[in-house]
Amino acid sequence: LQVASEAGIIIVSGNVLFHGRGSGSQQGIYLADRSIPTEPFRIADTATAIPGGIGNFTAFQNAPGFSGSDVAFVGSGSAGLQGLYAAAILAAPPIRAQTVGLLAPPQVGAPLRLAATATAIPGGTGNFTEFPSGPTLSGSEVAFIGNGSGGQQGLYAVALLTPPQVGTPRRIADTATAIPGGTETRVMGPPRC
């Protein structure tokens, strides 16, 4: 397993979350848990089925998000499918691997779809077309940037409720949002020169 050189590596309470790649097209989101002295374990990879989609994930962005026992990431599939997903890290099972005498890695819940290219843009027109950067988590809130057709771009948030329930994405700010105290109506997007 190689850590992608452009990987977004996140450390929370000594646990390390990262995007890794193996041979061929193998890649995924992995966690090294400091309390369990084993190899990193899989959150999601190219053998993981896409929730609400067709087939398995084919690629992942390099910047996953991590808070508490929840991981959020952007994953892609075939035919241009891209989405924002979350998975819960469940408590480690209290068993020891017989061959090495170490605790077995924690189990990970099935990924949940938070938003995807089939999700309507809150306060916008049409559906999201891409998620250009990794999500950020705080508690049960996931914040992300989403793009749409015609130059739409915004900052959105969605709540992680009791799995398998997730909230509806909501707009925080987008290219039509007025700059507080300013005269422009452009919060998101590239800077103007």
N, C-alpha and C positions, 0 to 999 in steps of 0.2 A: 504494500500500500504506500503510495507516495502522496504527500500533501501537496496540493497544487500551489505553484509558486505565487500565484496571485490570490491565494485563498484568504478568505476572511476567517481569522481564528479568534474565537471568543473564549475567554476564561471567566468562569463564574464559580466562586467558592472552591477553587482549585480544580474544577472539572473543565476539560478542554473540548470544545465543539469545533469541528472543522469539515471542510470539503476535501475529500481525498479521491485519488484516481489509482486504478490498478492497470493491468494489462488490457490491451484491446480497448473496448468501449466501456469497461467497468468503471463506475464512479458512484459516489454517494455522499451522504452526510453522516458523519461518525462522531462518537463521543468517547473520550477517555475519562472514565470515572475514577477520581482519586481514591475513593473508598474501596474500590474493587481492583486488586492488582492483577488484571487480565489485559488482554489486547483490547484496543478500542472496539466498541460495538456499534452495530448498524442502527441508524435512525431510519433511513430510507436509502435505497440504491436502485440500480437498473433492473433488479429482480423484484422490485416493489410495484404492486398494481396501483394505478392512478385512481384515486377515489373520484367517482362521478365522471370518469373518462374511459378511454378505450386503451387496453394494453398496459404496459409498464412505463415507468419513467425512463427517458432516454438521456436526460442531462439535468444538471443542477447549477444554479448560480453559486458563486464562490462566497457569498456572505449570508450564512444562516443567522437566525436570531435565537436567543436562549434566555429564559427567565424561569426560575424555580424548577419545575419538572416539565416544562413545556419547551418545545423546539419549533420554530417556524422557518420555512424555507421556500424558495421559488424553485419549482421543478417544471420540466418540459416533457412533452410526449410527441407522438407522431402527428403529422398534419397541422403543425403550427400551434398545437395546444400548449399553453403555458398557464401556470396558476400559482397561487400562494396557498401553502399547506401547513398544517401543524400536526405534531405528534406528541403524545404524553409519554414520559418515561415513568414506568410503573415501578413500584418498590421491588428491590432485588429479592429473588426467591431465596429462602433460608436453606440452601443446599450447597454442598461442596462438590466440585467436579472430582470424580474418582481418580482421574489420571494425574492431576497436579495438586489436588488438595486445596484449591482456591475456591472462593465463592464464585458461582456462576454469574454472568452479567445480568443486569436488570432486563426485564421484558419491556418492549416498546409497544404502545398501542398503535393501531392502524392509523395512518395519516387521515386527516380530515381536510376537506376542501374549504378554504376561507373565501377565496375569490379566484376566478379564472377568466379565460377569454370568452366564456359564455355568460359572464356576470355583467348585469347592467351597471353603468357608471352612475353612482349617486350624484344627482344634480347635473348630470351631463347628458350626452346624446350617444346612444348605442351602447356597445359592450366594451370592456377593457380589451386592448390589443396586445399589451405587454406590461411586464413588471420589471423596470430597468435596474432596480437595485434591491438589495436584500432587505427584509423586514426588521423591525425593532420590536422587542417585547418588553413590557413592564407589567408584572402581575398577570392579569388575564386580558390585557389589551395588546393588540398587534397593530402597529402603524406601518404603512407601506406607501410607496409611490406607484401610481398606476397611470398608464397612458391609454389614450383612445384615438380614434380617427380625427383628422382635421386639426392636429396639434394639441388635442386635449391632454392635459397632464394635471395631476393633483396629488395631494397628500390625503390619505384615507385611513380609517381605523375600523377594526372589527373586534368584537369581544369573543373570547373563548369561554363558552358557557360549559355546563356539564356535558362531557362528551356523550353522544356524538352531536350534540347541539352546538351551533356557532351562531353568533349574532349576524345581523345584516350589515355589510360595509356602509360606512357613513363618511361624508365629505368633511374634511377639516379645513382645507384650503385648496384652491385650484387657480388656473390662469385667469379666471373671472373674479377672483376674490380681491377686494380693495386692500391696498397696503395700509395698515393702521397708521393714521396720522400723515399719510402721504396723499399725493394727487393721482398716482397711477393705479390701475386696476390689475396689476400683474404681480402676483406673489410667487408663482412657480415659473420655471422655465429658465433658459439661459440668460445671463446678464446682458443688458443692452450697453453698447459702447457709444 
